[in-house]
Amino acid sequence: MKNIKIIVWSTFLVLFFSLKSFAQTPTVKIENGESHIEYLCFDKENPIDSIDFYYKITFTGIPEFQAVLILKNKNGQVIPPYPRPTLSSNPGNTIEGYCRSNLKNILNDYESGVTNSLELILSIEKFRDGTYGQDDWEYDGISGEVIINLYELPTPHFEDETITACGETTQLTAIPGNQSETYLWSVENNLGVFDPNDEPVTNFTAPPRDDPYKIYFKQTNVECSTEISLNATLLGSPKGIILTNSEVCGSGEAEIILNFSQTTRPALPLNISYTDGSNNFSVTMTELVDTITQIVVGNKIFTLLSAEDQNNCIALTEDLTGSAEVKDIRPHPFAFAVDGDEECGNSIELWTLKPSGNETGEWTLFETFKRIQQTEAWVPAKGECEYIEDDEYGLHEKYTFETNEEYKDSIMFRLGWTLSVPFNGQICSATDIVNVKLWEMPKAFAGKDSVIYANEILLYAEKPTVGSGIWNVVSGNISIDEPTNHNSKASGFNNIPAILEWTVTNKTNIVDKDCVSADSVEIVVWKLRTPNAFSPNDDGKNDFFVIPGASTINNSTFIVFDKDGNVVLKQHDYGKDGKFWDGTVNGKPVPDGIYNYVFMGEGIKPVKKFLIIKRK
């Protein structure tokens, strides 16, 4: 709009009208002329020289008068200069004309950005009868005005009128003038979308293409607008998805599909980066769809990380979609044994998750760990599995091992639970290893139940081959000298039967559980009965001097005296191994008659009685 010329009216006009007479109250009215304009756009930096006010004046009641026209702005400030042209006309006539003012003078007080417009008003300041040369000016009867609004043209601009951007959206920035805050973006043929479209900064979205888009930015100041344009080229960016249908048995080759065919404006080659969550991989694609062979171990999920085309345009995160999940169909067996994989005896209970779908499962005994000639090694082992039950929690079985020899405390076995599924005409299987330890179950034998004739006894339990033993009193007020000795001395017996328990324990690593065996023995005390006669005549009847229970008396001594007090016989451990006195000394029979004897030993009071030997 720099070439528009603005006509500036002169500031003041004096019109002289000559009228012959007037008979009514004088009035004068000014209004828009036929060619009058209501507004005008201007460029402050390149203004035109002048502005024309077209007016129409109607007067009545005055044969001749003088009138002063005045030009002001909307704040009431007078705009100089004041030319006073004289006009003559008959009463009742209408006069039309124009006056011109210098625009540069008008813009002296205008400050761009503070106000966006100027309002200029042309009016009649005063008038008087010009016939008689009166000095008094009339102010009543004046009406009307002629108004022109001046609007400054906006001055927007771009820093760069050529833009090249990746993707389908680019940000556009216009630098508006300070004349107004009314803006509008547009594109030729409405081929794109602006968000927003009424702000200096906007996002423009359109399909990528080779030809640039012609984009317009218009700033409007009331009635005056300025429109500028730029060229924007959208290069697009890669859009892709990653896919696969591959399966592996534990590990193997998987086919990963990279599909970038949805890219609107492809610029090959594409540099692609993808990951399996642990490792990153890179590949260059010369076609929009490519299949890559990838070595996979176990379940893997591949996702796209980045994609960059030949224009150095990088894919948006939301444009990289899909996930390539390579499934490892190898079964995942899970097996465990009770009590932390340890048990007493030669068998152990095993638990597994039940096979699902087309899976099948089987226990296998691999080997046992033994010491052979000072060397520890895994060697083959034997055993058999026995089904117990299965429920919603799993499969319950019992495995019994062959143990042909004592294994001294414990022995290790290695078992495997194998799950299998069909895969590509073959079998895909996996095994979970369980190492189990069996602790030898000790044997406990407390000895035979006994009848004694004393208040103490020497216990005869079987010495443990593994572990250690201990005596416990089950009933009776019995004292055991050495509770951990299988041949300990026990005392305190009376006429009430006593029960003693011999417990053998093989200590294990099982929490709160050892391998334990126990056996008990009952000991009954009878009163010692001592006879006072026997007949050693070899008739098979009463040929020995038998003291019942003498063999149960430890450290016993039997002494026989004649009537003069001489020792005839002295025998230790009397009755042991069935050895009782047969009435002879050194193989010779003693005479029949009356003798005295003493029987004493541990746990009894000495017995002193007479003894009669009578053979006939």
C-alpha positions as CSV (number, residue, x, y, z in Angstrom):
1,M,0.0,0.0,0.0
2,K,3.1,2.2,-0.2
3,N,2.0,3.8,-3.5
4,I,-1.3,5.0,-2.2
5,K,-1.5,8.8,-2.1
6,I,-3.5,10.4,0.6
7,I,-4.9,13.8,0.0
8,V,-4.6,16.0,3.1
9,W,-7.1,18.8,3.6
10,S,-6.1,22.2,4.6
11,T,-6.9,22.9,8.2
12,F,-9.0,26.0,8.2
13,L,-11.3,27.6,5.5
14,V,-13.2,30.8,5.7
15,L,-16.2,31.1,3.6
16,F,-17.9,34.3,2.8
17,F,-21.4,34.2,1.6
18,S,-23.2,37.3,0.2
19,L,-26.9,37.2,0.8
20,K,-29.3,40.1,0.0
21,S,-31.5,39.6,3.1
22,F,-32.7,37.1,5.6
23,A,-36.0,36.9,7.3
24,Q,-35.6,33.9,9.6
25,T,-33.3,32.6,12.3
26,P,-30.0,31.9,10.6
27,T,-28.7,28.3,10.6
28,V,-25.8,26.6,8.9
29,K,-25.3,22.9,8.6
30,I,-22.3,20.9,7.3
31,E,-22.5,17.3,6.2
32,N,-20.7,14.7,3.9
33,G,-20.3,15.6,0.3
34,E,-21.2,13.2,-2.4
35,S,-17.6,12.1,-2.9
36,H,-16.8,11.9,0.8
37,I,-14.9,8.8,2.1
38,E,-15.4,7.5,5.6
39,Y,-11.9,6.0,6.2
40,L,-8.5,5.9,4.7
41,C,-5.5,3.5,5.2
42,F,-2.1,5.0,5.5
43,D,1.5,3.9,5.8
44,K,3.2,6.1,8.3
45,E,6.6,5.4,6.9
46,N,5.6,6.3,3.4
47,P,2.6,8.8,3.8
48,I,0.9,10.7,0.9
49,D,0.9,14.4,1.1
50,S,-2.7,15.5,1.5
51,I,-6.3,14.5,2.3
52,D,-9.5,15.9,0.8
53,F,-12.7,16.6,2.8
54,Y,-15.8,16.6,0.6
55,Y,-18.6,18.6,2.2
56,K,-22.0,20.0,1.6
57,I,-23.1,23.2,3.4
58,T,-26.8,24.3,3.7
59,F,-27.7,27.7,5.2
60,T,-30.9,29.6,5.8
61,G,-32.0,32.9,7.2
62,I,-28.8,34.8,6.2
63,P,-28.5,37.0,3.1
64,E,-24.8,37.0,3.3
65,F,-22.4,35.5,5.9
66,Q,-19.0,34.5,6.8
67,A,-18.3,31.1,8.2
68,V,-15.1,29.5,9.7
69,L,-14.5,25.8,9.2
70,I,-12.2,24.1,11.7
71,L,-10.5,20.7,11.6
72,K,-9.9,18.8,14.8
73,N,-9.0,15.3,16.0
74,K,-11.2,13.2,18.2
75,N,-9.5,14.6,21.3
76,G,-10.6,18.2,20.2
77,Q,-7.2,19.4,19.3
78,V,-7.2,21.9,16.4
79,I,-5.1,21.0,13.4
80,P,-3.5,24.0,11.7
81,P,-3.3,26.0,9.3
82,Y,-6.4,28.1,8.9
83,P,-7.1,29.2,5.3
84,R,-10.3,31.2,5.0
85,P,-11.7,31.1,1.4
86,T,-14.8,33.3,0.7
87,L,-17.9,31.8,-0.9
88,S,-21.0,33.6,-2.1
89,S,-24.5,32.2,-2.6
90,N,-28.1,33.1,-2.6
91,P,-30.1,32.3,0.5
92,G,-31.3,28.8,0.8
93,N,-28.7,27.5,-1.6
94,T,-26.5,24.5,-0.9
95,I,-22.8,24.7,-1.5
96,E,-20.7,21.6,-2.1
97,G,-16.9,21.5,-2.3
98,Y,-13.8,20.2,-0.7
99,C,-10.9,21.4,1.3
100,R,-7.5,19.9,1.5
101,S,-5.1,19.4,4.5
102,N,-1.5,18.3,4.7
103,L,-1.4,14.7,6.1
104,K,2.2,15.1,7.5
105,N,0.9,17.7,9.8
106,I,-1.9,15.4,10.9
107,L,0.5,12.6,11.7
108,N,2.8,14.7,13.9
109,D,1.0,13.7,17.1
110,Y,0.3,10.1,16.0
111,E,2.3,7.4,17.8
112,S,2.2,4.0,16.2
113,G,1.3,1.1,18.5
114,V,-0.3,3.5,21.1
115,T,-3.4,4.0,18.9
116,N,-4.3,2.2,15.7
117,S,-6.4,5.0,14.2
118,L,-7.0,8.8,13.8
119,E,-10.4,10.4,13.7
120,L,-10.5,13.8,11.9
121,I,-13.5,16.0,12.2
122,L,-14.3,19.0,9.8
123,S,-17.0,21.3,11.3
124,I,-18.2,25.0,11.3
125,E,-16.6,26.7,14.2
126,K,-18.6,30.0,13.8
127,F,-20.4,32.2,11.4
128,R,-21.8,35.9,11.0
129,D,-23.8,38.1,8.8
130,G,-21.4,39.3,6.2
131,T,-23.6,42.0,4.7
132,Y,-23.1,44.7,7.3
133,G,-19.6,43.8,8.4
134,Q,-20.7,42.9,11.8
135,D,-18.0,42.0,14.3
136,D,-20.1,39.6,16.4
137,W,-20.0,36.0,15.4
138,E,-23.0,33.7,15.7
139,Y,-22.6,30.4,17.4
140,D,-26.1,29.2,17.6
141,G,-27.7,27.4,14.7
142,I,-24.5,25.5,13.8
143,S,-24.8,21.8,13.2
144,G,-23.2,18.8,11.4
145,E,-19.7,17.6,10.8
146,V,-17.6,15.7,8.3
147,I,-15.6,12.8,9.7
148,I,-12.8,10.7,8.1
149,N,-11.1,7.9,10.0
150,L,-7.4,7.2,9.3
151,Y,-6.2,3.6,9.9
152,E,-2.5,2.7,9.9
153,L,-1.6,-0.2,7.6
154,P,-0.2,-3.2,9.7
155,T,3.4,-4.1,9.1
156,P,3.9,-7.9,9.6
157,H,6.9,-9.8,8.3
158,F,8.6,-13.2,8.3
159,E,12.2,-13.8,9.3
160,D,12.4,-16.5,6.7
161,E,10.0,-16.7,3.7
162,T,11.2,-20.2,2.7
163,I,10.7,-23.1,5.2
164,T,11.6,-26.8,4.8
165,A,10.6,-29.1,7.6
166,C,10.4,-32.8,8.4
167,G,7.1,-34.5,9.2
168,E,3.6,-33.5,8.5
169,T,3.5,-30.5,10.9
170,T,5.7,-27.5,11.2
171,Q,5.6,-24.4,13.4
172,L,5.1,-21.1,11.6
173,T,6.0,-17.8,13.2
174,A,4.9,-14.4,11.9
175,I,6.2,-11.1,13.4
176,P,3.2,-8.8,13.4
177,G,3.2,-5.0,13.5
178,N,2.1,-3.2,16.6
179,Q,-0.9,-1.7,14.9
180,S,-3.4,-4.5,15.9
181,E,-3.9,-8.0,17.3
182,T,-6.2,-9.4,14.6
183,Y,-4.5,-12.1,12.6
184,L,-5.5,-14.9,10.1
185,W,-3.5,-17.7,8.6
186,S,-4.5,-19.3,5.3
187,V,-3.1,-21.6,2.6
188,E,-3.8,-21.8,-1.0
189,N,-6.6,-24.1,-2.0
190,N,-7.2,-24.9,1.7
191,L,-4.8,-27.8,1.5
192,G,-3.8,-27.7,5.2
193,V,-4.8,-27.0,8.7
194,F,-3.6,-24.3,11.2
195,D,-3.7,-24.7,14.9
196,P,-4.5,-22.0,15.9
197,N,-5.3,-19.9,12.8
198,D,-5.6,-16.5,14.6
199,E,-2.3,-16.2,16.5
200,P,1.2,-15.2,15.2
201,V,2.6,-18.6,16.1
202,T,0.8,-21.6,14.7
203,N,1.2,-25.3,13.7
204,F,0.6,-26.1,10.1
205,T,-0.3,-29.6,9.2
206,A,-0.6,-30.9,5.6
207,P,0.3,-34.0,3.6
208,P,4.1,-34.1,2.8
209,R,4.8,-33.4,-0.9
210,D,7.6,-32.2,-3.2
211,D,6.0,-28.8,-4.1
212,P,6.0,-26.1,-1.4
213,Y,2.7,-24.8,0.1
214,K,1.9,-21.1,-0.4
215,I,0.9,-19.9,3.1
216,Y,-0.5,-16.4,3.9
217,F,-0.6,-14.4,7.1
218,K,-2.9,-11.4,7.2
219,Q,-2.9,-8.7,9.9
220,T,-6.0,-6.4,10.0
221,N,-6.3,-3.0,11.6
222,V,-10.0,-2.3,11.6
223,E,-10.6,-1.7,7.9
224,C,-7.0,-1.9,6.7
225,S,-5.1,-5.2,6.2
226,T,-1.7,-6.3,5.1
227,E,-1.1,-9.9,3.9
228,I,2.3,-11.5,3.5
229,S,3.3,-15.0,2.3
230,L,5.9,-17.7,2.6
231,N,6.7,-21.1,1.0
232,A,6.7,-24.2,3.2
233,T,7.9,-27.6,2.1
234,L,6.9,-30.6,4.3
235,L,9.3,-33.5,3.8
236,G,7.5,-36.0,5.9
237,S,9.2,-38.6,8.2
238,P,9.3,-42.4,8.5
239,K,6.4,-44.3,9.9
240,G,6.9,-48.0,10.6
241,I,5.8,-51.1,12.5
242,I,7.8,-54.1,13.7
243,L,6.2,-57.6,13.5
244,T,7.0,-61.3,13.8
245,N,5.4,-64.7,13.8
246,S,8.5,-66.6,14.8
247,E,8.8,-69.2,17.6
248,V,12.0,-70.8,18.9
249,C,12.7,-73.8,21.1
250,G,15.0,-72.2,23.7
251,S,17.0,-70.4,21.0
252,G,17.2,-70.1,17.2
253,E,16.6,-67.9,14.3
254,A,13.6,-65.6,14.2
255,E,12.3,-63.5,11.3
256,I,11.7,-59.8,12.3
257,I,9.6,-57.8,9.8
258,L,10.2,-54.1,9.5
259,N,7.3,-52.4,7.5
260,F,7.6,-48.7,6.7
261,S,5.1,-48.7,3.8
262,Q,2.8,-46.3,5.6
263,T,5.4,-43.5,5.2
264,T,3.7,-40.7,3.1
265,R,6.8,-39.4,1.3
266,P,9.5,-42.0,1.6
267,A,13.1,-41.0,1.2
268,L,15.2,-44.1,1.1
269,P,17.5,-45.5,2.5
270,L,16.2,-45.6,6.0
271,N,18.5,-46.1,9.0
272,I,16.6,-48.2,11.6
273,S,17.4,-48.9,15.2
274,Y,15.5,-51.5,17.3
275,T,15.9,-53.3,20.6
276,D,15.0,-56.5,22.4
277,G,15.1,-54.8,25.8
278,S,18.7,-55.8,26.5
279,N,20.5,-55.2,23.2
280,N,20.1,-52.6,20.5
281,F,20.4,-53.4,16.8
282,S,20.8,-51.3,13.6
283,V,19.9,-51.9,10.0
284,T,19.7,-49.9,6.7
285,M,16.6,-50.4,4.6
286,T,16.7,-49.8,0.9
287,E,13.1,-50.9,0.6
288,L,10.1,-50.0,2.7
289,V,9.5,-53.6,3.8
290,D,12.3,-55.8,4.9
291,T,12.7,-59.1,6.8
292,I,15.7,-59.5,9.2
293,T,17.0,-62.8,10.6
294,Q,17.8,-62.5,14.3
295,I,19.3,-65.0,16.6
296,V,17.1,-65.2,19.7
297,V,17.6,-66.9,23.1
298,G,14.4,-67.3,25.1
299,N,11.4,-65.1,24.9
300,K,12.2,-61.7,23.3
301,I,10.1,-58.7,22.5
302,F,11.5,-56.4,19.8
303,T,10.5,-52.7,19.5
304,L,11.5,-49.9,17.3
305,L,13.8,-47.2,18.7
306,S,14.3,-44.8,15.9
307,A,14.1,-44.3,12.1
308,E,15.9,-41.7,10.0
309,D,15.5,-41.2,6.2
310,Q,17.7,-39.7,3.6
311,N,16.5,-36.2,4.4
312,N,17.7,-36.6,8.0
313,C,14.1,-36.6,9.1
314,I,13.6,-38.7,12.3
315,A,10.4,-40.6,12.9
316,L,8.2,-39.4,15.7
317,T,7.9,-41.8,18.7
318,E,4.2,-42.3,18.1
319,D,4.9,-43.2,14.5
320,L,7.0,-46.2,15.5
321,T,4.5,-48.9,16.5
322,G,4.2,-52.6,17.0
323,S,6.1,-55.2,19.0
324,A,7.7,-58.3,17.6
325,E,7.3,-61.0,20.3
326,V,9.4,-64.1,19.6
327,K,7.9,-66.8,21.6
328,D,10.1,-69.5,23.3
329,I,7.8,-72.5,23.3
330,R,10.3,-74.5,25.2
331,P,8.5,-75.7,28.4
332,H,9.5,-74.2,31.6
333,P,9.5,-77.1,34.1
334,F,9.4,-76.3,37.8
335,A,10.1,-79.1,40.3
336,F,10.9,-79.2,44.0
337,A,11.2,-81.8,46.7
338,V,9.8,-81.5,50.2
339,D,11.8,-80.4,53.2
340,G,14.2,-78.3,51.2
341,D,15.3,-81.2,49.0
342,E,16.4,-83.3,52.0
343,E,14.7,-86.3,53.7
344,C,15.4,-89.2,56.0
345,G,15.5,-92.7,54.7
346,N,15.7,-93.9,51.1
347,S,12.7,-92.0,49.5
348,I,11.6,-88.5,49.0
349,E,8.4,-86.8,48.0
350,L,8.5,-84.6,44.9
351,W,6.2,-81.8,43.6
352,T,5.9,-80.3,40.2
353,L,3.6,-78.1,38.3
354,K,1.2,-80.2,36.3
355,P,1.9,-80.3,32.5
356,S,-0.5,-78.1,30.6
357,G,-1.8,-78.3,27.0
358,N,0.1,-80.8,24.9
359,E,3.0,-80.9,27.4
360,T,4.2,-84.3,28.9
361,G,6.4,-84.7,31.9
362,E,8.7,-87.3,33.3
363,W,11.1,-87.8,36.2
364,T,14.6,-89.1,35.5
365,L,17.2,-90.2,38.0
366,F,20.5,-89.1,36.6
367,E,23.2,-90.0,39.2
368,T,24.3,-90.1,42.8
369,F,27.2,-88.5,44.6
370,K,29.4,-91.0,46.4
371,R,32.9,-91.4,47.8
372,I,34.7,-94.1,46.0
373,Q,38.3,-94.9,47.1
374,Q,38.8,-91.5,48.7
375,T,37.4,-89.8,45.6
376,E,34.0,-88.0,45.5
377,A,32.2,-88.3,42.2
378,W,28.7,-88.5,40.6
379,V,28.0,-92.1,39.5
380,P,24.9,-93.7,38.0
381,A,22.0,-94.5,40.3
382,K,18.8,-96.5,40.3
383,G,15.3,-95.9,41.7
384,E,11.7,-95.8,40.8
385,C,8.9,-93.2,40.8
386,E,5.5,-93.8,42.4
387,Y,2.5,-91.6,41.6
388,I,0.7,-90.3,44.6
389,E,-1.8,-87.7,43.5
390,D,-2.4,-84.5,41.6
391,D,-4.6,-81.6,42.4
392,E,-5.0,-77.9,41.5
393,Y,-1.6,-77.1,43.0
394,G,0.5,-79.6,41.2
395,L,1.6,-83.2,40.7
396,H,2.7,-85.2,43.8
397,E,5.0,-88.2,43.4
398,K,7.3,-90.3,45.5
399,Y,10.8,-91.4,44.4
400,T,12.5,-94.4,46.1
401,F,16.2,-94.9,45.6
402,E,18.2,-98.1,45.7
403,T,20.8,-97.8,48.5
404,N,22.6,-101.1,48.6
405,E,25.2,-99.9,51.2
406,E,25.2,-97.8,54.2
407,Y,25.8,-94.3,53.2
408,K,27.2,-92.9,56.4
409,D,25.1,-89.9,57.4
410,S,23.9,-88.8,54.0
411,I,24.0,-89.4,50.2
412,M,23.1,-87.1,47.2
413,F,21.0,-87.9,44.2
414,R,20.3,-85.8,41.1
415,L,16.9,-85.9,39.6
416,G,15.4,-84.2,36.5
417,W,11.8,-83.2,35.7
418,T,11.5,-83.0,32.0
419,L,8.7,-81.4,30.1
420,S,8.3,-81.9,26.3
421,V,6.1,-80.4,23.6
422,P,5.9,-81.1,19.8
423,F,7.7,-78.5,17.7
424,N,8.1,-78.4,13.9
425,G,7.8,-82.2,13.7
426,Q,10.3,-82.7,16.6
427,I,10.3,-82.6,20.3
428,C,11.1,-79.4,22.3
429,S,11.9,-80.2,25.9
430,A,13.5,-78.8,28.9
431,T,14.6,-80.2,32.3
432,D,14.6,-78.8,35.8
433,I,17.3,-80.3,38.0
434,V,16.6,-81.2,41.6
435,N,19.5,-82.3,43.9
436,V,18.1,-84.2,46.8
437,K,20.0,-85.4,49.9
438,L,18.9,-88.5,51.8
439,W,20.0,-88.8,55.4
440,E,20.4,-92.4,56.7
441,M,17.7,-93.4,59.1
442,P,19.6,-94.7,62.2
443,K,18.7,-98.0,63.9
444,A,17.9,-98.1,67.6
445,F,17.8,-101.3,69.8
446,A,17.6,-100.8,73.5
447,G,18.1,-104.5,74.4
448,K,15.7,-107.2,75.7
449,D,13.2,-106.6,78.4
450,S,14.8,-107.8,81.7
451,V,13.8,-109.1,85.1
452,I,16.4,-108.2,87.8
453,Y,16.7,-108.9,91.5
454,A,18.7,-105.8,92.3
455,N,18.2,-102.0,92.2
456,E,20.7,-101.4,89.4
457,I,21.6,-102.9,86.0
458,L,24.1,-102.5,83.2
459,L,22.2,-101.5,80.1
460,Y,23.0,-103.3,76.8
461,A,21.7,-101.2,73.9
462,E,23.0,-101.6,70.3
463,K,25.8,-99.2,69.5
464,P,24.8,-96.8,66.7
465,T,26.5,-97.2,63.3
466,V,25.4,-93.6,62.4
467,G,24.5,-90.7,64.5
468,S,24.5,-90.7,68.3
469,G,22.3,-92.2,71.0
470,I,20.9,-91.1,74.3
471,W,19.0,-92.8,77.1
472,N,15.8,-91.3,78.4
473,V,13.7,-92.4,81.4
474,V,10.1,-93.0,80.3
475,S,8.8,-94.2,83.7
476,G,10.4,-94.8,87.0
477,N,12.7,-92.8,89.2
478,I,15.8,-94.2,87.5
479,S,19.3,-92.7,87.4
480,I,21.5,-93.3,84.3
481,D,25.2,-92.7,84.9
482,E,26.2,-92.0,81.2
483,P,23.0,-91.2,79.2
484,T,24.9,-91.2,75.8
485,N,26.6,-94.6,76.5
486,H,24.8,-97.6,75.1
487,N,26.3,-99.7,78.0
488,S,25.6,-97.3,80.8
489,K,24.9,-98.3,84.3
490,A,21.3,-97.6,85.6
491,S,20.2,-97.6,89.2
492,G,17.2,-96.8,91.4
493,F,15.0,-99.7,90.4
494,N,12.4,-100.9,92.8
495,N,9.4,-103.2,92.7
496,I,7.7,-101.0,90.2
497,P,8.6,-101.8,86.5
498,A,10.7,-99.1,84.8
499,I,10.8,-98.2,81.1
500,L,13.9,-96.8,79.5
501,E,14.1,-95.5,75.9
502,W,17.3,-95.5,73.7
503,T,17.0,-92.8,71.0
504,V,19.5,-92.6,68.1
505,T,19.7,-89.3,66.1
506,N,21.4,-88.7,62.8
507,K,21.8,-84.9,62.6
508,T,20.7,-83.3,59.3
509,N,20.6,-79.9,57.6
510,I,16.8,-80.1,57.5
511,V,15.2,-77.2,59.4
512,D,13.6,-78.5,62.6
513,K,14.0,-82.1,61.6
514,D,16.6,-84.8,62.2
515,C,16.6,-88.4,61.4
516,V,15.5,-90.2,64.6
517,S,14.9,-93.8,65.7
518,A,14.0,-94.9,69.2
519,D,13.5,-98.2,71.1
520,S,12.5,-98.9,74.7
521,V,13.3,-101.6,77.2
522,E,11.2,-102.6,80.3
523,I,13.0,-103.7,83.4
524,V,11.1,-105.5,86.2
525,V,12.6,-106.0,89.7
526,W,11.8,-109.1,91.6
527,K,12.7,-109.8,95.2
528,L,15.9,-112.0,95.5
529,R,15.0,-115.5,96.7
530,T,17.9,-117.4,98.3
531,P,17.5,-121.2,99.1
532,N,19.0,-123.0,102.1
533,A,19.5,-126.6,100.9
534,F,20.2,-128.7,97.8
535,S,21.1,-132.4,97.0
536,P,24.0,-132.7,94.6
537,N,23.6,-136.4,93.9
538,D,23.5,-136.2,90.0
539,D,19.8,-137.4,89.9
540,G,19.0,-134.3,87.9
541,K,17.0,-132.8,90.6
542,N,18.3,-129.9,92.8
543,D,21.9,-130.9,91.9
544,F,23.1,-127.2,92.0
545,F,22.7,-124.4,94.5
546,V,20.7,-122.0,92.3
547,I,20.0,-118.5,93.5
548,P,17.4,-117.2,91.0
549,G,18.4,-113.8,89.5
550,A,22.0,-114.1,90.7
551,S,23.2,-113.6,87.1
552,T,21.7,-110.2,87.1
553,I,23.7,-109.0,90.0
554,N,26.9,-107.3,88.9
555,N,30.2,-108.0,90.7
556,S,28.5,-110.7,92.8
557,T,30.4,-113.0,95.2
558,F,29.2,-116.3,96.8
559,I,31.2,-117.5,99.9
560,V,30.6,-120.8,101.8
561,F,31.8,-121.4,105.3
562,D,32.0,-124.7,107.4
563,K,30.8,-124.8,110.9
564,D,34.2,-123.8,112.2
565,G,34.1,-120.6,109.9
566,N,36.6,-121.8,107.4
567,V,36.0,-120.8,103.8
568,V,35.0,-123.8,101.8
569,L,34.2,-122.0,98.5
570,K,34.5,-118.4,97.1
571,Q,33.0,-117.7,93.6
572,H,32.8,-114.4,91.8
573,D,30.0,-113.4,89.3
574,Y,27.9,-116.2,90.7
575,G,25.4,-117.6,88.3
576,K,26.9,-115.9,85.3
577,D,26.7,-118.1,82.2
578,G,24.7,-120.6,84.3
579,K,27.6,-121.5,86.6
580,F,26.2,-122.5,90.0
581,W,27.9,-124.5,92.8
582,D,27.6,-128.3,92.5
583,G,28.7,-129.2,96.0
584,T,32.3,-130.0,95.2
585,V,35.6,-128.2,95.8
586,N,38.4,-128.9,93.4
587,G,36.3,-131.8,92.0
588,K,35.7,-133.5,95.3
589,P,32.3,-133.6,97.0
590,V,32.2,-131.8,100.3
591,P,30.6,-133.8,103.2
592,D,26.9,-133.6,103.8
593,G,26.0,-131.3,106.6
594,I,25.2,-127.7,107.6
595,Y,27.2,-124.8,106.2
596,N,26.9,-121.0,106.2
597,Y,27.1,-118.8,103.2
598,V,27.2,-115.2,102.1
599,F,25.9,-113.8,98.8
600,M,26.6,-110.2,98.0
601,G,26.9,-107.9,95.0
602,E,26.0,-104.4,93.5
603,G,22.6,-103.2,94.3
604,I,21.7,-105.7,97.0
605,K,22.1,-106.2,100.7
606,P,24.5,-109.1,101.6
607,V,22.5,-112.3,102.2
608,K,23.7,-114.4,105.1
609,K,22.1,-117.8,105.6
610,F,22.8,-121.5,106.5
611,L,23.0,-124.1,103.9
612,I,22.2,-127.9,104.2
613,I,23.8,-130.4,101.8
614,K,22.1,-133.7,101.8
615,R,22.7,-136.3,99.1
616,K,20.5,-139.2,100.4
